[in-house]
Amino acid sequence: MRLLIRLAILLVWLSRSIHTSAAPVSSPTAPVVVVDLAKLGWAPPCNVSDREFFRDFTLEKLFAQDVNTRVVFLTEDVLVAYHTKQEGEDWRRSPRSIEAFFISSKDGSLLVTRRWSTGLRRSIDDLADSQARLIPLDGGRFLVVTNGVITLYSLDVELLRQRKLEPSTDLWAAQSIASGRGMVLRGNSASVPVKYRWLTLDTLETKRCLETKYEMPEYRGRDYAIGPAVADEKSLFERTRSGIRKIDLAQNAKIICDDPLCRETGNLSVLSAHYLGWSGMSGIGVVEKDGGLVWSRSVETKYQQNAFEFGHLETAISGTKFALWAVANGKPVFDGVEIKDLTILVYDVTNLKAHPLVFRWKPRGDWAFGLSPNGTKLAIFDHGKVQIYRLQ
């Protein structure tokens, strides 16, 4: 059942051996900490056969399946492994709760366990629906989104602020901006256009500066936009058929990257105050917010038949590093790295010419990974265990 949520991401790496010219790469040889979540009280979701799942299949049922465990760092020394638990077999009516394990990344000890009641998710895309999501901010603070309510917590899981989102029937999504010092809220209603609001963390209300109110409706231009936008302090960025588009608060819009790579299907992330990260179908890139594509790596022509797939960029909140997974048939080379099994590539934004750090393994079920705020650590979740690596 978990493979449905991944949407067959890992249907690869089965075939022939291919001669490669991979460059030497460095990788930590062993994790500095390994945490067995089962010993902390974590348990995997009940596995449901495909036959049973598709008996009454709907898209609503698919979107509600939130079975993956996620790992996020709050500070260099504290990470959270969390998942959604369903109590009962009726996917529509069974109570759901977020179960979160706050763990020391220094020694793997459990700091605290917290639970929040939550509702059904209505989209697979976290940029469209943040229900049952924990969103890291600066200084160890974090947001929890549940049942039309956003709640701000301190590192010690002390409630700082709370806001009820009206109407609660809308689809709400939140994202961190400005290295975690602010947030953008996206509201999707059936009756009015999608609206983005820049909130101040002091009040969780819409930010105002002189006569400027920091909010805007979803941009409706002639270029077809694909999927929700990512945000920084004053702008939205979205993928269109013509490339990556920037829209400011005054609704001025322009294409900032029309390179063929930027016109592919892919995933957009905010890396820092000046840069966006992009992973497409044929490679990855870094886009300057007003200057276009400044760095990229693409699949070589001789490997284009190897069915490459690149995942969403996970970023350090400081903007110092980003990481993504890659898979492919056979053992082709990408950016000097042989892609075999599931491969995670970690790049240093300050030195993109350097070879990435490389992590490989064969997942045995649900998996996830995350970077610490300063990019000094990487956590990988697989088969009920969290492995924490120190990045050099």
ZAMARGU-4260 file (C-alpha; in steps of 0.2 Angstrom, whole numbers, plus 5000, padded with zeros to 4 digits):
<rodrens>
0) 5000/5000/5000 | 5014/5012/5004 | 5020/5010/4986 | 5004/5018/4980 | 5009/5034/4989
5) 5026/5034/4981 | 5017/5032/4964 | 5029/5019/4958 | 5044/5030/4961 | 5056/5016/4963
10) 5052/5005/4948 | 5070/5005/4942 | 5087/4998/4944 | 5083/4980/4938 | 5093/4979/4922
15) 5110/4977/4914 | 5128/4982/4919 | 5134/4997/4910 | 5153/5003/4909 | 5154/5019/4919
20) 5167/5033/4921 | 5162/5039/4938 | 5173/5051/4947 | 5179/5047/4965 | 5166/5053/4977
25) 5167/5055/4996 | 5154/5048/5008 | 5153/5046/5026 | 5157/5027/5029 | 5145/5025/5044
30) 5131/5034/5053 | 5136/5043/5069 | 5119/5038/5077 | 5106/5025/5073 | 5089/5026/5081
35) 5077/5011/5082 | 5060/5019/5082 | 5051/5003/5087 | 5060/5004/5104 | 5053/5022/5106
40) 5035/5016/5103 | 5034/5019/5084 | 5025/5005/5074 | 5022/5004/5055 | 5005/5006/5048
45) 4994/4991/5044 | 4998/4985/5027 | 4982/4984/5016 | 4982/4973/5000 | 4980/4982/4983
50) 4965/4971/4980 | 4956/4978/4996 | 4962/4996/4993 | 4955/4997/4976 | 4938/4989/4980
55) 4931/5006/4984 | 4945/5017/4976 | 4942/5036/4974 | 4955/5050/4972 | 4949/5056/4989
60) 4954/5039/4997 | 4971/5040/4988 | 4974/5058/4995 | 4969/5053/5012 | 4982/5039/5013
65) 4996/5047/5024 | 5006/5032/5029 | 5024/5038/5027 | 5036/5042/5041 | 5045/5059/5039
70) 5061/5066/5047 | 5064/5084/5050 | 5078/5093/5060 | 5073/5108/5072 | 5091/5112/5076
75) 5107/5103/5073 | 5105/5093/5089 | 5086/5089/5088 | 5076/5080/5075 | 5058/5074/5074
80) 5052/5058/5066 | 5033/5058/5064 | 5019/5050/5055 | 5000/5049/5055 | 4991/5035/5064
85) 4974/5029/5059 | 4964/5021/5073 | 4952/5009/5064 | 4949/5002/5047 | 4936/5015/5040
90) 4947/5028/5031 | 4933/5041/5031 | 4928/5040/5049 | 4942/5033/5059 | 4951/5045/5071
95) 4969/5051/5065 | 4983/5058/5075 | 5001/5064/5072 | 5013/5054/5082 | 5030/5064/5084
100) 5046/5058/5092 | 5058/5072/5096 | 5075/5064/5096 | 5093/5070/5101 | 5104/5069/5086
105) 5119/5068/5097 | 5115/5052/5105 | 5099/5046/5098 | 5089/5047/5115 | 5071/5051/5115
110) 5067/5069/5122 | 5048/5068/5121 | 5034/5061/5112 | 5019/5072/5106 | 5002/5068/5098
115) 4990/5079/5089 | 4973/5075/5082 | 4971/5078/5064 | 4960/5076/5049 | 4960/5069/5031
120) 4972/5075/5019 | 4965/5081/5003 | 4980/5082/4992 | 4997/5073/4989 | 5006/5089/4987
125) 5012/5097/5003 | 5012/5114/4994 | 4993/5112/4992 | 4989/5104/5009 | 4998/5105/5025
130) 4986/5094/5035 | 4996/5083/5047 | 5013/5092/5043 | 5026/5098/5055 | 5035/5113/5047
135) 5052/5119/5054 | 5056/5137/5057 | 5071/5146/5064 | 5078/5144/5082 | 5070/5127/5084
140) 5052/5134/5082 | 5040/5124/5071 | 5022/5124/5065 | 5009/5110/5066 | 4994/5111/5054
145) 4979/5101/5059 | 4960/5103/5056 | 4960/5121/5050 | 4972/5127/5064 | 4990/5132/5063
150) 4999/5131/5079 | 5017/5138/5083 | 5028/5129/5095 | 5045/5132/5103 | 5059/5120/5103
155) 5053/5113/5120 | 5035/5110/5112 | 5028/5125/5122 | 5013/5132/5113 | 5017/5150/5107
160) 5003/5155/5096 | 4988/5148/5087 | 4976/5153/5073 | 4960/5146/5067 | 4959/5146/5048
165) 4942/5152/5041 | 4933/5144/5033 | 4940/5127/5039 | 4933/5118/5024 | 4946/5127/5013
170) 4962/5118/5008 | 4976/5126/5018 | 4995/5125/5015 | 5010/5133/5024 | 5028/5135/5020
175) 5043/5142/5029 | 5052/5157/5021 | 5067/5169/5026 | 5077/5155/5034 | 5062/5151/5045
180) 5059/5168/5051 | 5042/5169/5042 | 5029/5159/5033 | 5017/5160/5018 | 4999/5153/5020
185) 4990/5147/5004 | 4971/5146/5005 | 4961/5136/4992 | 4943/5139/4991 | 4930/5132/4979
190) 4921/5150/4979 | 4936/5162/4977 | 4953/5162/4969 | 4968/5154/4978 | 4976/5167/4989
195) 4993/5168/4996 | 4996/5177/5013 | 5013/5182/5021 | 5011/5180/5039 | 5021/5187/5054
200) 5026/5174/5067 | 5023/5186/5081 | 5004/5186/5078 | 5001/5173/5064 | 4992/5187/5055
205) 4994/5194/5037 | 5010/5205/5037 | 5008/5224/5033 | 5021/5237/5029 | 5015/5255/5027
210) 5002/5253/5014 | 5007/5236/5008 | 4997/5221/5013 | 5007/5205/5010 | 4994/5195/5000
215) 4990/5191/4982 | 4978/5179/4973 | 4985/5166/4962 | 4992/5173/4946 | 4982/5170/4931
220) 4992/5174/4915 | 4992/5167/4898 | 5006/5154/4902 | 4999/5139/4910 | 5005/5137/4928
225) 5008/5119/4934 | 5005/5116/4953 | 5006/5127/4968 | 5020/5141/4970 | 5035/5142/4981
230) 5038/5158/4990 | 5051/5170/4997 | 5049/5186/5007 | 5040/5196/4993 | 5037/5185/4978
235) 5030/5168/4972 | 5039/5157/4960 | 5029/5144/4949 | 5033/5131/4935 | 5024/5135/4919
240) 5025/5128/4901 | 5036/5143/4897 | 5048/5140/4911 | 5050/5146/4929 | 5040/5162/4933
245) 5042/5175/4946 | 5027/5185/4953 | 5029/5200/4965 | 5017/5207/4977 | 5011/5220/4963
250) 5007/5205/4952 | 5021/5209/4940 | 5026/5193/4932 | 5041/5187/4922 | 5049/5171/4916
255) 5066/5170/4925 | 5072/5154/4917 | 5067/5148/4900 | 5081/5135/4898 | 5074/5119/4891
260) 5078/5111/4909 | 5066/5124/4917 | 5052/5120/4905 | 5052/5101/4910 | 5041/5093/4922
265) 5049/5095/4939 | 5050/5101/4957 | 5055/5119/4963 | 5062/5124/4980 | 5068/5140/4988
270) 5087/5137/4992 | 5091/5154/4999 | 5088/5173/4998 | 5095/5173/4980 | 5093/5156/4973
275) 5080/5143/4969 | 5083/5124/4967 | 5076/5114/4952 | 5075/5096/4948 | 5068/5091/4931
280) 5066/5075/4921 | 5084/5077/4913 | 5094/5085/4927 | 5095/5098/4941 | 5099/5116/4942
285) 5101/5132/4953 | 5091/5147/4947 | 5096/5165/4952 | 5079/5174/4956 | 5082/5188/4944
290) 5096/5181/4933 | 5091/5164/4927 | 5100/5147/4927 | 5117/5149/4935 | 5122/5130/4937
295) 5115/5114/4931 | 5119/5096/4929 | 5110/5085/4915 | 5110/5067/4910 | 5123/5064/4897
300) 5116/5059/4879 | 5123/5041/4881 | 5113/5038/4897 | 5096/5046/4891 | 5088/5029/4889
305) 5092/5024/4907 | 5075/5030/4914 | 5082/5043/4926 | 5071/5050/4939 | 5076/5065/4951
310) 5067/5068/4967 | 5062/5084/4976 | 5076/5095/4983 | 5077/5094/5002 | 5086/5110/5008
315) 5095/5116/5024 | 5085/5130/5031 | 5101/5141/5031 | 5103/5138/5012 | 5120/5130/5014
320) 5116/5113/5006 | 5103/5104/4997 | 5100/5085/4994 | 5089/5075/4982 | 5087/5057/4977
325) 5090/5049/4960 | 5086/5032/4952 | 5089/5025/4935 | 5090/5009/4926 | 5107/5000/4925
330) 5121/5009/4932 | 5123/5025/4922 | 5133/5040/4928 | 5126/5057/4933 | 5138/5072/4938
335) 5152/5059/4940 | 5142/5048/4951 | 5137/5030/4947 | 5118/5029/4950 | 5114/5012/4958
340) 5101/5007/4970 | 5093/5023/4978 | 5106/5037/4977 | 5105/5053/4988 | 5116/5067/4982
345) 5121/5081/4994 | 5127/5097/4986 | 5136/5112/4995 | 5128/5128/4988 | 5143/5138/4992
350) 5154/5126/4981 | 5144/5118/4967 | 5159/5114/4958 | 5164/5101/4971 | 5158/5083/4969
355) 5142/5079/4979 | 5142/5068/4995 | 5134/5051/4990 | 5123/5039/5000 | 5116/5023/4992
360) 5105/5009/4999 | 5091/4998/4994 | 5075/5003/5004 | 5066/4990/5012 | 5049/4999/5013
365) 5045/5017/5018 | 5059/5029/5018 | 5063/5048/5020 | 5078/5059/5023 | 5081/5077/5029
370) 5095/5090/5032 | 5099/5099/5048 | 5097/5118/5048 | 5115/5122/5045 | 5118/5107/5033
375) 5130/5098/5045 | 5119/5082/5047 | 5109/5071/5036 | 5095/5059/5043 | 5089/5044/5033
380) 5074/5035/5039 | 5072/5017/5032 | 5063/5001/5039 | 5059/5009/5056 | 5077/5016/5059
385) 5084/5033/5058 | 5102/5034/5053 | 5111/5051/5056 | 5127/5055/5046 | 5139/5070/5050
390) 5142/5079/5033 | 5160/5085/5030
</rodrens>
